[in-house]
Amino acid sequence: MNDLLALRPDDTQATPLYLQLARNLEAAIHAGVWKAEQALPSERTLSEQLGLSRVTARKALEILLEQGLIRRNQGSGTFITPRLEQPLSRLSSFSEMLRLKGFVPGSQWLERGIAVPTHEEVIRLGLSPTDQVARLKRLRKADDTVMAIEMSALPAALLPHPEAIGDSLYQYLESIGRRVVRALQHIRAINASAEFAALVGIEPGTAMLLMTRIGYLDDNTAIELTDTYCRNDYYDFVAELRR
């Protein structure tokens, strides 16, 4: 951010300066002034350029730290934490959700091919044991930061060329006339296995969120069974409740 002065608190207000600064920094982060993993101005920089005490700057940054908006790397500074708020009432692809939040979506393919279905895939997708599935496994990224591991299975009869899929599965399905129009999704907490922990850069046993989604076409055909293993520190799920 070139003009930090826009973040300066108003000392004529009754609200403490550190709270004003924290709110101004939070608004700037949500507005995309800094990208995920980008360094935030240091406590010293904020203090000097905004004419505030180091204590005020420190307390403001501590609030952002408590909110999970930033993280501190010992010896290298304070960085923006990639964090997604995913509404539970709206069906959207990972790529679409990231773009709406100002991130650049990306994928790193780990597996993409045709395979024999598991027992669960046979049941969930309404297959016969002799059918095949297109199996997809990839790391999902936001601005090059690994956010989740995604493992999908789709009937090979409906998706015979999985290698043609780019960053967005839903966009590809729509392009071939097989648009997912509704989905059932379950979310539960798990502990990261050694394999998953290494893939996303966390300690084994760390809490992760597992989202299991079954996507349907407009004729009620189940086309997608996806397990997404999300970093717990990067995801928030939001539901609006009305009475």
Summary of the structure (lengths in Angstrom):
residues: 243
radius of gyration: 21.6
end to end distance: 41.9
largest distance: 73.6
contacts: 701
relative contact order: 0.13
helix: 28%
strand: 33%
